[in-house]
Every structure is written in structure tokens, then in C-alpha cells.
Amino acid sequence: MDAIKFGSFVARARKDKNMTQAELASKIKVTDKAVSRWERGLGFPDINTLEPLAEALGVSVLELMKSEKIETEDIQCEDAALILKDTIQEASSQRLLNKKQYQMIAIGIAVLFLIVSVVLIFVLTRSRYVPLIQCEDSTQRTSVERILLRDGIPYKVLSDDLSVTVLDEYRSSANITLGAENIRCAAYTTDNDFMLQMKLKDDIIACFNEIKNVNVIINTLSDEEKYIGILLELQSDLSTEKIEYLVAATLGATGSKNADNIVIVDIDGNVLYSEDSYKD
């Protein structure tokens, strides 16, 4: 059974009945897209659909399978058997082709999913180094390297011998560590007080296990002098050494030179650091 011939016959018979594709589809309980595919020679109906299709078109099943009008009813049994056999074979071949197409599509989707998964795993798990500081000279770079090595923070020096990068998950630790050594990192080289506040907040939470949450207020007076207020929500006591370390890191990170302008309190109202306590 020829698909093009079959499609032309269906289209001609449908038009003889003054039916649209949608109307024919409705009569035999299929979609108008299915009818369109048949008429364009792109496939055959299911074998169970042949009888209702023939009835809707006003032709016999044999005429539908032969794709032409049969002028006499005296058709030989052998001819009918051959037509039926050809139809069944064509329908079986079509099902097999569709099955193979679906299998190929499924295999293609599975392969694509596998490739995307591998790429995502590679991207998400690979070591990513981010900028830490652009050193002023080789002396400062040596100092930075010494501090990072001391604290076990993975880093790389770029080809210019002055740019230092650090493994992304160690960035906050590196910022705070260098800040405590009075070295200001690239993340803090901004004149925007709000950005400084947000960055300092994130780094403090990341580096101090005793601190559950923190709010930072920065008011810049000059390039080297800032008023800094830090409100801590603690989940365990913060030792004197840790408080002093936090003060030093805050000064170094923000570029402020005056520790007297820093106040640290907890949410219970306890003053953990101020000008007076520092002098004591």
C-alpha cells in the first residue's frame, strides 16, 4: 500500500463528502493532525481505524486499502486477500518504524542528559580560583603568600607575579586573615559604605563559628577614618582574643586606621568592644 496514493484517495473521498479534516477526524475519533499526516502521505492509520474511516468516507474497506474505487463487487477472494495482506504488512512496518524512531529519540535524549550532567558536575566540582589581591610590589606579595601558607589557604599567583587568587571557598577566610594583618583585599577596595557593610557581614559570619548573625554599620569620615558599629547575635561566647582579632580584621579590611571608632555589642546589650574597653 503506497502512502502517497493512500493519502490522495482519502483526501479526494473526504472532499467528495464535503468534509473538512477536522470533521473527518471528529467522526473517527482521531486528531485533525493525524488526518493531515495521512493525506500528505506521511503515514497510515491504525488498522483498527480503517473500518470507521472507510464508513466515514463512504467507501469499502477494500477500496480504502487498495486506495482506488472498485467498480465491481465481483472482486476475487485472492485479490482481496492480497490487498489485506499488503495492508497488514504496511501497518506493521509503520509501527516498527515509529517504534524505532521513538527509541532513537529516547536514546538521543538520554545521551544529551548524560552529557549535560557530566558538564554540570565538572563545572560545579572543579576548583575555582577568584581574585584576592593585587599586590603593590613583590614584598607585599611575599607577605601575602606567607600569611596564606601559614593558615593553610590554597592560593595561586598569576603570571604578573603581583595578582594573587584564592580558592573560592576560602575567600572569606583569606579576606579576614589578611585584614587582621592590616592588608586590604580586592573585595574591600570600594568607597561604597553599603557594599563594605554587606561584604564585611558575609565574611564575619563565614569565619566566626560563634556568630550566628551580624549587622554592620559603616560611616566614612575620611579615607582612613570610619565609624563602625557591629551588632552580633552570638550562639556561643566570643573570647577576648577573637574579639580583638575581629577588630583588627575590620580595620584592615575597611582601611580604617582608628580602632577607637569601632563599637561591638551583642543583641543582649553587652558591649564587647569600645574605645574604653580597648584602653582598659
MOSUL-V252282 format. One record per residue. N is the residue number from 0. RES is the residue in three letters. PHI is phi in whole degrees, -180 to 180 (999 if undefined). PSI is psi in degrees with one decimal (999 if undefined). D_CENTER is the distance of its C-alpha to the mean C-alpha in Angstrom with 2 decimals. Layout:
n = {N;N}
res = {RES;RES}
phi = {PHI;PHI}
psi = {PSI;PSI}
d_center = {D_CENTER;D_CENTER}
This chain:
n = {0;1;2;3;4;5;6;7;8;9;10;11;12;13;14;15;16;17;18;19;20;21;22;23;24;25;26;27;28;29;30;31;32;33;34;35;36;37;38;39;40;41;42;43;44;45;46;47;48;49;50;51;52;53;54;55;56;57;58;59;60;61;62;63;64;65;66;67;68;69;70;71;72;73;74;75;76;77;78;79;80;81;82;83;84;85;86;87;88;89;90;91;92;93;94;95;96;97;98;99;100;101;102;103;104;105;106;107;108;109;110;111;112;113;114;115;116;117;118;119;120;121;122;123;124;125;126;127;128;129;130;131;132;133;134;135;136;137;138;139;140;141;142;143;144;145;146;147;148;149;150;151;152;153;154;155;156;157;158;159;160;161;162;163;164;165;166;167;168;169;170;171;172;173;174;175;176;177;178;179;180;181;182;183;184;185;186;187;188;189;190;191;192;193;194;195;196;197;198;199;200;201;202;203;204;205;206;207;208;209;210;211;212;213;214;215;216;217;218;219;220;221;222;223;224;225;226;227;228;229;230;231;232;233;234;235;236;237;238;239;240;241;242;243;244;245;246;247;248;249;250;251;252;253;254;255;256;257;258;259;260;261;262;263;264;265;266;267;268;269;270;271;272;273;274;275;276;277;278;279}
res = {MET;ASP;ALA;ILE;LYS;PHE;GLY;SER;PHE;VAL;ALA;ARG;ALA;ARG;LYS;ASP;LYS;ASN;MET;THR;GLN;ALA;GLU;LEU;ALA;SER;LYS;ILE;LYS;VAL;THR;ASP;LYS;ALA;VAL;SER;ARG;TRP;GLU;ARG;GLY;LEU;GLY;PHE;PRO;ASP;ILE;ASN;THR;LEU;GLU;PRO;LEU;ALA;GLU;ALA;LEU;GLY;VAL;SER;VAL;LEU;GLU;LEU;MET;LYS;SER;GLU;LYS;ILE;GLU;THR;GLU;ASP;ILE;GLN;CYS;GLU;ASP;ALA;ALA;LEU;ILE;LEU;LYS;ASP;THR;ILE;GLN;GLU;ALA;SER;SER;GLN;ARG;LEU;LEU;ASN;LYS;LYS;GLN;TYR;GLN;MET;ILE;ALA;ILE;GLY;ILE;ALA;VAL;LEU;PHE;LEU;ILE;VAL;SER;VAL;VAL;LEU;ILE;PHE;VAL;LEU;THR;ARG;SER;ARG;TYR;VAL;PRO;LEU;ILE;GLN;CYS;GLU;ASP;SER;THR;GLN;ARG;THR;SER;VAL;GLU;ARG;ILE;LEU;LEU;ARG;ASP;GLY;ILE;PRO;TYR;LYS;VAL;LEU;SER;ASP;ASP;LEU;SER;VAL;THR;VAL;LEU;ASP;GLU;TYR;ARG;SER;SER;ALA;ASN;ILE;THR;LEU;GLY;ALA;GLU;ASN;ILE;ARG;CYS;ALA;ALA;TYR;THR;THR;ASP;ASN;ASP;PHE;MET;LEU;GLN;MET;LYS;LEU;LYS;ASP;ASP;ILE;ILE;ALA;CYS;PHE;ASN;GLU;ILE;LYS;ASN;VAL;ASN;VAL;ILE;ILE;ASN;THR;LEU;SER;ASP;GLU;GLU;LYS;TYR;ILE;GLY;ILE;LEU;LEU;GLU;LEU;GLN;SER;ASP;LEU;SER;THR;GLU;LYS;ILE;GLU;TYR;LEU;VAL;ALA;ALA;THR;LEU;GLY;ALA;THR;GLY;SER;LYS;ASN;ALA;ASP;ASN;ILE;VAL;ILE;VAL;ASP;ILE;ASP;GLY;ASN;VAL;LEU;TYR;SER;GLU;ASP;SER;TYR;LYS;ASP}
phi = {999;-86;-65;-66;-63;-61;-63;-64;-65;-63;-63;-67;-67;-64;-66;-62;-91;56;-111;-84;-60;-67;-67;-64;-59;-65;-67;-108;62;-130;-89;-65;-66;-64;-62;-62;-64;-61;-69;-90;73;-102;168;-122;-71;-61;-60;-73;-91;-62;-65;-64;-68;-62;-63;-66;-88;75;-127;-84;-63;-65;-63;-66;-71;-81;63;-163;-71;-107;-72;-115;-80;-86;-82;-70;-61;-64;-66;-62;-64;-64;-63;-63;-63;-62;-64;-63;-64;-65;-63;-65;-63;-65;-62;-62;-63;-61;-62;-65;-64;-62;-64;-65;-63;-63;-64;-61;-63;-63;-65;-61;-61;-64;-63;-62;-63;-64;-63;-63;-61;-63;-65;-78;-104;-71;-72;-118;-97;-123;-60;-112;-158;-101;-68;-73;-158;-67;-65;-65;-61;-63;-64;-62;-61;-61;-67;-66;-64;-59;-95;67;-99;-64;-148;-140;-102;-77;-63;-79;69;-123;-88;-113;-113;-138;-59;-51;-70;-103;-62;-62;-60;-66;-60;-69;-61;-69;-59;-66;-98;64;-121;-90;-85;-60;-63;-106;-85;-143;-94;-86;-61;-63;-64;-61;-59;-65;-67;-64;-58;-61;-70;-64;-62;-70;-104;-119;-65;-75;-101;-84;-153;-153;-121;-124;-121;-123;-126;-80;-98;-158;-59;-116;-137;-140;-90;-129;-112;-126;-108;-108;-106;-93;-111;-160;-63;-103;-66;-59;-63;-68;-64;-65;-64;-63;-63;-62;-66;-65;-62;-66;-68;-88;82;-78;-110;-119;-69;-65;-92;-105;-128;-123;-132;-103;-70;-87;91;-79;-84;-91;-158;-158;-57;-66;-66;-66;-69;-66}
psi = {123.0;128.1;-41.1;-44.5;-43.4;-44.6;-41.9;-39.0;-44.1;-44.8;-41.8;-42.0;-37.3;-45.2;-33.5;-27.5;2.9;42.5;145.1;166.9;-37.6;-39.2;-41.6;-44.0;-40.0;-37.5;-34.5;12.2;44.7;179.1;155.3;-24.3;-36.4;-44.1;-41.8;-40.2;-43.5;-46.0;-23.5;5.6;28.0;6.0;176.2;154.6;161.5;147.0;-28.8;-13.5;-11.6;-44.4;-51.4;-29.0;-44.8;-42.5;-42.5;-32.3;-9.4;32.6;169.0;162.4;-38.9;-40.0;-39.0;-41.7;-34.8;-15.8;35.5;157.4;138.4;113.4;-30.1;145.6;-9.4;56.6;138.1;144.8;-35.8;-39.4;-43.0;-40.3;-40.5;-41.9;-45.1;-42.0;-44.3;-40.4;-46.0;-41.9;-41.4;-42.8;-40.8;-42.2;-39.5;-42.9;-43.5;-41.7;-45.6;-41.0;-43.2;-38.5;-45.1;-39.2;-42.7;-40.0;-43.6;-42.2;-42.2;-43.3;-42.2;-42.6;-43.6;-43.9;-41.1;-43.9;-45.4;-40.6;-43.1;-42.8;-44.2;-43.8;-41.9;-45.8;-41.3;-24.8;-11.4;153.7;125.1;118.4;137.5;155.0;136.5;-52.4;144.3;102.4;150.2;-35.1;179.3;-27.7;-46.6;-39.3;-40.6;-40.2;-42.9;-45.0;-42.4;-42.5;-43.7;-40.7;-41.8;-39.9;6.6;34.5;118.4;133.8;167.2;143.3;128.2;175.5;-21.2;-3.6;4.6;-23.6;124.6;129.8;161.3;150.0;133.0;-44.0;-9.9;6.1;-46.8;-43.8;-41.6;-41.8;-47.2;-42.8;-47.3;-35.5;-40.4;-20.0;15.6;36.9;120.7;124.7;167.6;-33.9;-20.6;6.2;69.7;149.5;1.7;109.7;-37.3;-43.4;-39.2;-43.4;-47.6;-42.1;-44.4;-40.5;-49.9;-43.3;-37.3;-46.1;-39.3;-28.2;-15.4;108.2;-24.5;-16.1;120.8;-41.3;161.3;145.0;136.6;132.4;125.1;129.8;109.9;126.6;-39.4;-178.9;-31.0;6.4;125.8;146.1;126.2;121.2;131.0;120.6;120.9;138.6;108.3;146.9;-6.1;164.9;142.7;118.4;161.6;-40.0;-41.0;-36.9;-45.9;-35.7;-41.3;-40.8;-47.5;-41.5;-38.7;-43.1;-49.0;-39.9;-41.5;-12.2;8.8;146.5;-3.7;104.4;-19.7;-18.7;9.2;133.3;129.1;123.3;160.3;172.2;-11.6;0.3;5.1;129.5;113.4;-25.8;135.7;177.9;-43.7;-45.6;-32.6;-40.5;-32.2;999}
d_center = {48.87;47.52;44.29;45.36;48.82;47.53;45.19;48.03;50.33;47.98;47.37;51.12;52.05;49.52;50.87;54.41;53.47;52.08;48.73;45.28;42.43;41.07;44.51;44.92;41.51;42.45;45.74;44.27;41.15;38.53;36.17;37.49;34.80;36.45;39.83;38.52;37.24;40.65;42.58;40.62;41.45;37.90;38.76;41.21;41.30;41.32;44.87;45.19;44.57;47.48;50.22;48.77;47.75;51.29;52.78;50.69;51.73;55.38;55.66;56.32;53.75;55.69;55.61;51.88;51.44;53.92;52.30;55.73;58.59;61.23;64.58;66.51;65.87;67.82;64.84;65.49;63.81;62.90;61.08;59.23;58.24;56.95;54.90;53.45;52.69;51.00;48.88;47.79;46.95;44.91;43.01;42.35;41.20;38.85;37.33;36.99;35.34;32.86;32.15;31.55;29.27;27.17;27.18;26.08;23.20;22.16;22.56;20.55;17.58;17.98;18.25;15.20;13.14;14.98;14.35;10.55;10.88;13.42;11.62;8.68;11.65;13.59;11.34;10.80;14.47;16.34;18.71;17.79;20.87;21.04;24.21;26.73;29.98;31.98;35.36;38.54;40.41;40.66;42.46;39.59;37.13;39.39;39.46;35.68;35.46;38.19;36.48;33.10;34.97;37.04;34.09;32.16;29.21;27.60;27.93;28.49;30.94;30.03;32.55;34.27;35.43;34.67;30.88;29.59;25.97;24.84;22.22;19.43;20.14;23.81;23.49;24.88;27.64;28.59;28.79;31.04;33.05;33.89;34.57;37.10;38.75;39.02;36.42;33.98;30.47;28.44;26.19;29.40;30.97;30.68;33.42;31.22;32.38;29.48;26.95;29.29;29.46;25.71;25.35;28.45;27.36;24.06;25.98;28.85;26.79;25.00;28.37;30.87;30.57;33.45;31.66;29.55;28.99;30.47;31.30;32.44;34.71;35.68;38.50;39.33;43.08;43.11;41.20;42.43;43.04;40.68;41.17;38.43;38.20;36.02;35.83;34.71;33.82;34.94;34.30;37.06;39.81;39.08;41.85;43.96;42.62;39.00;40.02;41.78;38.83;36.58;39.19;39.39;35.62;35.49;38.33;36.91;33.39;34.64;37.59;40.12;43.52;45.13;44.35;46.83;44.32;41.81;41.99;40.00;40.54;38.98;38.38;41.77;43.53;44.45;44.74;43.20;43.92;45.99;48.62;51.34;49.68;48.80;52.48;53.57}
